[in-house]
Amino acid sequence: MILISLIAAVIPMLFYLILLWKFDKYEPEPLQFVIFHFLWGASIAVALGFIGGKVMSFPLEILVQEPEKASFIQIILIAPIVEELSKGLLLFWTVNNKRFDNLTDGLVYGGAIGLGFGMTENFLYFITFGDTITSLIWLIIIRSGFSAVMHSMSTAAFGALLSASKYSKERNKKLLVIAGFVIAISIHFIWNLSVSFAETFLFGMLFIVVIVGIFIAVFIFALRFEKQIIKKKLSDEIPEEYIRILLSSLRNSRGWFIEEYRKEFIDSSITLAFRKHEFEISPKKEEHYIDDIHKLRITIQELLVLNNNKGNNI
């Protein structure tokens, strides 16, 4: 049962992780960095959540004499707060990375942490409560399809609001961070509460379906916004034909650019568009944006010259 539980816990979460990473089509995050967040969620966040839950449960057990009532409060109130804080801690470090530069990044990194957390939690549930094939199958369906997805969506919501706070005015930064944390806790709280009663169990499942729908809608909106940034910020940097290719699936095709430099040209061009946008909206107008923009422009012009000399024009 342990091997089956391990496979059942790992495979769905890795599938979700790759799907999440692939969804960010214009500026995919480094896969190793996404995996790092996934592993944080699967290990450190789980450990911190366990320790934090024990610490906060101790005074609760003293104040609430009835074990069942104390356990219920722990599940629906303490767990969402402690676990969302444990999962979200890494994002306070990630947000300072230059690659964490838009809404999709917050969704991807937050979602990855939640999937890692869900994977470990699922495994522990499977080996603890999956004592028969029937019970294990039921647990796999519910926890892989809903509970772990809830963990991903809640932390993704926090990541999205955290990314929004990065380029906001100082008076709005704390408000956005708090709002993100409250939304994450609320998603977690509603799920835990609804599945605690047979009468509201289906409502909980429907709630997660709605949350996933909202997540997809926000992600699509973010990608469309990124498309507009790329189109606008590169209009005076590279030929229009190349912009059209960068914004389509043709960018992954051979023949339109020197093959050995194609990926570098794509990455440099899209990064330049985002750096120009970030400098424009950044309240402090940090010097490193100017340096990055200058270096990227030089790189792109050199690549265009190489491409022209090779006769690979469109």
C-alpha positions as CSV (number, residue, x, y, z in Angstrom):
1,M,0.0,0.0,0.0
2,I,2.9,2.4,0.7
3,L,4.3,2.2,-2.8
4,I,0.8,2.6,-4.3
5,S,0.1,5.5,-2.0
6,L,3.4,7.2,-3.0
7,I,2.7,6.8,-6.7
8,A,-0.8,8.0,-6.3
9,A,0.4,11.1,-4.4
10,V,3.3,12.0,-6.7
11,I,2.0,11.4,-10.3
12,P,-1.1,13.7,-10.3
13,M,0.8,16.5,-8.7
14,L,3.7,16.3,-11.2
15,F,1.1,16.3,-14.0
16,Y,-0.5,19.4,-12.6
17,L,2.9,21.1,-12.1
18,I,4.0,20.6,-15.7
19,L,0.6,21.8,-16.9
20,L,0.9,24.9,-14.7
21,W,4.4,25.6,-16.0
22,K,3.4,25.1,-19.6
23,F,0.5,27.4,-19.3
24,D,2.8,30.4,-18.9
25,K,3.6,30.6,-22.6
26,Y,5.3,34.0,-23.1
27,E,7.9,33.9,-20.4
28,P,8.0,30.4,-18.8
29,E,9.8,30.4,-15.5
30,P,13.0,28.3,-15.1
31,L,11.7,24.7,-14.5
32,Q,14.3,24.1,-11.8
33,F,13.1,27.2,-9.9
34,V,9.5,26.0,-10.2
35,I,10.5,22.6,-8.9
36,F,12.3,24.3,-6.0
37,H,9.1,25.9,-5.0
38,F,7.2,22.6,-5.4
39,L,9.8,20.9,-3.1
40,W,9.5,23.7,-0.6
41,G,5.8,23.1,-0.4
42,A,6.3,19.3,-0.1
43,S,8.9,19.5,2.7
44,I,9.6,22.8,4.6
45,A,6.1,24.1,4.3
46,V,4.6,20.8,5.6
47,A,7.0,20.7,8.5
48,L,6.3,24.4,9.4
49,G,2.6,23.7,9.1
50,F,2.8,20.7,11.4
51,I,4.9,22.6,14.0
52,G,2.7,25.7,13.8
53,G,-0.5,23.6,14.1
54,K,0.8,21.9,17.3
55,V,1.9,25.1,18.9
56,M,-1.4,26.8,18.2
57,S,-3.4,23.7,19.2
58,F,-1.9,23.6,22.7
59,P,-3.7,26.6,24.1
60,L,-6.8,25.6,22.2
61,E,-6.9,22.3,24.0
62,I,-6.7,24.0,27.3
63,L,-9.4,26.5,26.5
64,V,-11.8,24.0,24.9
65,Q,-12.3,21.0,27.1
66,E,-14.2,18.9,24.6
67,P,-11.7,17.1,22.3
68,E,-14.1,16.9,19.3
69,K,-14.9,20.6,19.4
70,A,-11.2,21.5,19.8
71,S,-10.4,19.2,16.8
72,F,-13.1,20.9,14.7
73,I,-11.7,24.4,15.5
74,Q,-8.2,23.1,14.6
75,I,-9.4,21.8,11.2
76,I,-11.5,24.7,10.0
77,L,-9.7,27.7,11.6
78,I,-6.2,27.0,12.8
79,A,-5.1,24.8,9.9
80,P,-6.0,27.4,7.1
81,I,-4.1,30.2,8.9
82,V,-1.0,28.1,9.8
83,E,-0.7,26.2,6.5
84,E,-1.3,29.2,4.3
85,L,1.4,31.1,6.2
86,S,3.8,28.1,6.0
87,K,3.2,27.8,2.2
88,G,3.4,31.5,1.5
89,L,6.6,32.3,3.4
90,L,8.9,31.4,0.5
91,L,7.0,33.8,-1.8
92,F,8.2,36.8,0.3
93,W,11.7,35.8,-0.8
94,T,10.8,34.9,-4.4
95,V,9.0,38.3,-5.0
96,N,12.4,40.0,-4.8
97,N,13.8,38.0,-7.6
98,K,14.0,39.8,-11.0
99,R,12.2,36.9,-12.7
100,F,9.2,37.4,-10.5
101,D,7.9,40.2,-12.6
102,N,4.2,39.7,-13.4
103,L,0.9,38.2,-12.3
104,T,1.5,34.8,-14.0
105,D,4.7,34.3,-12.0
106,G,2.8,34.7,-8.7
107,L,0.2,32.2,-10.0
108,V,2.9,29.7,-11.1
109,Y,5.1,29.8,-8.0
110,G,2.3,29.9,-5.6
111,G,0.5,27.1,-7.4
112,A,3.7,25.0,-7.4
113,I,4.2,25.4,-3.6
114,G,0.5,24.4,-3.0
115,L,0.9,21.3,-5.2
116,G,4.0,20.2,-3.3
117,F,2.2,20.7,0.0
118,G,-0.8,18.8,-1.4
119,M,1.4,15.9,-2.6
120,T,2.9,15.3,0.9
121,E,-0.4,15.7,2.6
122,N,-2.0,13.3,0.2
123,F,0.6,10.7,0.8
124,L,0.2,10.9,4.6
125,Y,-3.6,10.6,4.2
126,F,-3.3,7.6,1.8
127,I,-1.0,5.6,4.1
128,T,-3.1,6.5,7.2
129,F,-6.6,6.1,6.0
130,G,-6.3,4.1,2.8
131,D,-6.5,0.7,4.5
132,T,-8.6,-0.9,1.8
133,I,-8.5,-0.6,-2.0
134,T,-12.0,1.0,-2.0
135,S,-11.1,3.6,0.6
136,L,-7.7,4.4,-1.1
137,I,-9.4,4.9,-4.5
138,W,-11.9,7.2,-2.9
139,L,-9.2,9.2,-1.1
140,I,-7.1,9.5,-4.3
141,I,-10.1,10.9,-6.2
142,I,-11.1,13.4,-3.5
143,R,-7.7,14.5,-2.4
144,S,-6.0,14.6,-5.9
145,G,-8.9,16.2,-7.6
146,F,-10.0,18.6,-4.9
147,S,-7.9,18.9,-1.6
148,A,-4.5,19.3,-3.3
149,V,-6.0,21.5,-6.0
150,M,-7.3,23.7,-3.1
151,H,-3.8,24.0,-1.7
152,S,-2.5,25.1,-5.1
153,M,-5.3,27.6,-5.8
154,S,-5.1,29.2,-2.4
155,T,-1.3,29.8,-2.5
156,A,-1.6,30.8,-6.2
157,A,-4.1,33.5,-5.1
158,F,-1.6,34.8,-2.5
159,G,1.2,34.7,-5.0
160,A,-0.9,36.7,-7.5
161,L,-1.6,39.5,-5.0
162,L,2.0,39.5,-3.8
163,S,3.2,40.0,-7.4
164,A,0.6,42.8,-7.8
165,S,2.1,44.5,-4.7
166,K,5.6,44.5,-6.1
167,Y,5.0,47.4,-8.4
168,S,2.3,49.2,-6.4
169,K,2.6,52.4,-4.5
170,E,3.8,52.0,-0.9
171,R,0.4,52.7,0.6
172,N,-1.1,49.8,-1.4
173,K,1.6,47.2,-0.9
174,K,0.6,46.0,2.6
175,L,-3.1,46.1,1.6
176,L,-2.5,43.8,-1.4
177,V,-0.4,41.4,0.7
178,I,-3.0,41.2,3.4
179,A,-5.8,40.8,0.9
180,G,-3.9,37.9,-0.8
181,F,-3.4,36.2,2.6
182,V,-7.0,36.6,3.6
183,I,-8.2,35.2,0.2
184,A,-5.8,32.2,0.6
185,I,-7.1,31.5,4.1
186,S,-10.7,32.0,3.0
187,I,-10.4,29.4,0.2
188,H,-8.8,27.0,2.6
189,F,-11.4,27.7,5.3
190,I,-14.4,27.3,3.1
191,W,-13.1,24.0,1.8
192,N,-12.3,22.6,5.2
193,L,-15.6,23.7,6.6
194,S,-17.7,22.4,3.7
195,V,-16.2,18.9,3.7
196,S,-16.6,18.6,7.4
197,F,-20.3,17.9,7.0
198,A,-22.0,15.3,4.7
199,E,-24.7,17.9,3.9
200,T,-22.2,20.4,2.5
201,F,-19.7,18.1,0.9
202,L,-20.9,18.5,-2.6
203,F,-20.9,22.3,-2.1
204,G,-17.2,22.0,-1.2
205,M,-16.4,20.2,-4.5
206,L,-18.4,22.7,-6.5
207,F,-16.6,25.5,-4.7
208,I,-13.2,24.1,-5.9
209,V,-14.5,23.8,-9.4
210,V,-15.5,27.5,-9.4
211,I,-12.1,28.5,-7.9
212,V,-10.3,26.6,-10.6
213,G,-12.5,28.3,-13.2
214,I,-11.6,31.7,-11.7
215,F,-7.9,30.7,-11.7
216,I,-8.0,29.9,-15.4
217,A,-9.8,33.1,-16.2
218,V,-7.3,35.2,-14.3
219,F,-4.4,33.3,-15.9
220,I,-5.9,33.9,-19.4
221,F,-6.4,37.6,-18.6
222,A,-2.8,37.9,-17.4
223,L,-1.5,36.2,-20.6
224,R,-3.5,38.7,-22.7
225,F,-2.1,41.6,-20.7
226,E,1.4,40.2,-21.3
227,K,0.7,40.0,-25.0
228,Q,-0.2,43.7,-25.1
229,I,3.0,44.6,-23.2
230,I,5.2,42.6,-25.6
231,K,3.4,44.2,-28.6
232,K,3.7,47.7,-27.3
233,K,7.1,47.7,-25.8
234,L,8.9,45.9,-28.7
235,S,7.2,48.1,-31.4
236,D,10.3,50.4,-31.5
237,E,12.9,47.6,-30.8
238,I,12.5,44.9,-33.4
239,P,10.8,44.4,-36.8
240,E,7.0,43.9,-36.7
241,E,7.3,40.5,-38.4
242,Y,9.3,39.2,-35.5
243,I,6.8,40.6,-32.9
244,R,4.0,38.6,-34.7
245,I,6.1,35.5,-34.5
246,L,7.0,36.0,-30.8
247,L,3.3,36.2,-30.0
248,S,2.4,33.0,-31.9
249,S,3.3,29.4,-31.7
250,L,5.6,30.0,-34.7
251,R,8.3,31.2,-32.3
252,N,9.0,27.5,-31.6
253,S,9.4,26.7,-35.3
254,R,12.7,26.5,-37.2
255,G,13.7,28.7,-40.1
256,W,12.7,32.3,-39.1
257,F,15.9,32.9,-37.1
258,I,19.3,31.4,-36.9
259,E,18.6,28.2,-35.0
260,E,21.5,28.4,-32.5
261,Y,20.4,31.9,-31.5
262,R,16.6,31.6,-31.8
263,K,15.9,30.9,-28.1
264,E,18.2,33.6,-27.0
265,F,16.5,36.1,-29.3
266,I,13.1,35.1,-28.0
267,D,14.1,35.3,-24.3
268,S,16.0,38.6,-24.8
269,S,13.1,40.2,-26.7
270,I,10.4,39.2,-24.3
271,T,12.5,40.0,-21.2
272,L,13.2,43.5,-22.7
273,A,9.5,44.1,-23.1
274,F,8.8,43.2,-19.5
275,R,11.8,45.2,-18.2
276,K,10.6,48.3,-20.0
277,H,7.1,47.8,-18.6
278,E,8.5,47.2,-15.1
279,F,10.7,50.3,-15.2
280,E,7.6,52.3,-16.3
281,I,5.4,51.2,-13.5
282,S,8.0,50.9,-10.8
283,P,7.6,53.6,-8.1
284,K,11.3,53.8,-7.4
285,K,12.6,53.5,-10.9
286,E,15.5,51.2,-9.9
287,E,18.8,51.6,-11.7
288,H,19.0,47.8,-12.4
289,Y,16.1,48.1,-14.8
290,I,18.0,50.7,-16.9
291,D,21.1,48.4,-16.9
292,D,19.1,45.4,-18.0
293,I,17.3,47.3,-20.7
294,H,20.6,48.6,-22.1
295,K,22.2,45.2,-22.1
296,L,19.2,43.5,-23.7
297,R,19.1,46.1,-26.5
298,I,22.7,45.4,-27.3
299,T,22.2,41.7,-27.3
300,I,19.1,41.9,-29.5
301,Q,20.8,44.2,-32.0
302,E,23.8,41.9,-32.2
303,L,21.5,38.9,-32.8
304,L,19.6,40.7,-35.5
305,V,22.9,41.6,-37.3
306,L,24.0,38.0,-37.1
307,N,20.6,36.8,-38.5
308,N,20.7,39.4,-41.3
309,N,24.3,38.4,-42.2
310,K,23.3,34.7,-42.4
311,G,20.5,35.6,-44.8
312,N,17.8,34.2,-42.6
313,N,15.4,37.1,-43.0
314,I,11.7,36.4,-43.1
